[in-house]
Amino acid sequence: VAALASADKRPTYSYQQPQNSYSPPQNTYQAPEESSEEVYSAPSEEVYSAPSEESYSASSEEEYGYGPAKYDFDWSVKDEYSGNDFGQEETRDGDRTDGSYYVHLPDGRLQKVTYYVDGDSGYVAEVTYEGEAQYPEASEESSESYKAPRPSYSAPSPSYSAPSSEESYESEEIVVPSGRYGSPRN
């Protein structure tokens, strides 16, 4: 019977203001205790010894393909139709790199750059030009042959058609909505 009576009772809830649980930090630092033991000791020579000469051998460099850089390459483009003419060549052996590149300039000259790099000396280049710059005068024929382009657009045409006469309106029945609205249909 007691269980039935307690089931009819509603639980009550109440709000209580939170309690301030903050407290400033306490000073927990304590000076180290003095002891006769030495806290730090230097590492022994066996732990940090220099690597032996045997670990670095020339055979391991050859085995993995390491060693001084050595290569040579060249490439070029010469297109008679467009007039493009350029290319490059380069060789390297160890720290020494030699090379050159050239380009046919629009004014008719050939620009050639010869360079070298030797170790940490940096990039040292010499620029030369072959030929003489030419700037042809514009002739009357060439100026007359050029004509400004004509506009290729036309005015837009209407995308609708106007009624042919007012009589067409008379033949159509005009429906005017009523001001009454019904309930939605399911």
Sequence and secondary structure as in RCSB ss.txt:
>XXXX:A:sequence
VAALASADKRPTYSYQQPQNSYSPPQNTYQAPEESSEEVYSAPSEEVYSAPSEESYSASSEEEYGYGPAKYDFDW
SVKDEYSGNDFGQEETRDGDRTDGSYYVHLPDGRLQKVTYYVDGDSGYVAEVTYEGEAQYPEASEESSESYKAPR
PSYSAPSPSYSAPSSEESYESEEIVVPSGRYGSPRN
>XXXX:A:secstr
 HHHHHHTS                          SS S     TTTT    GGGS HHHHHHHT SS EEEEEE
EEEETTTTEEEEEEEEEETTEEEEEEEEE TTS EEEEEEEEETTS EEEEEEEES        HHHHHH     
        SS   S THHHHHS      S       
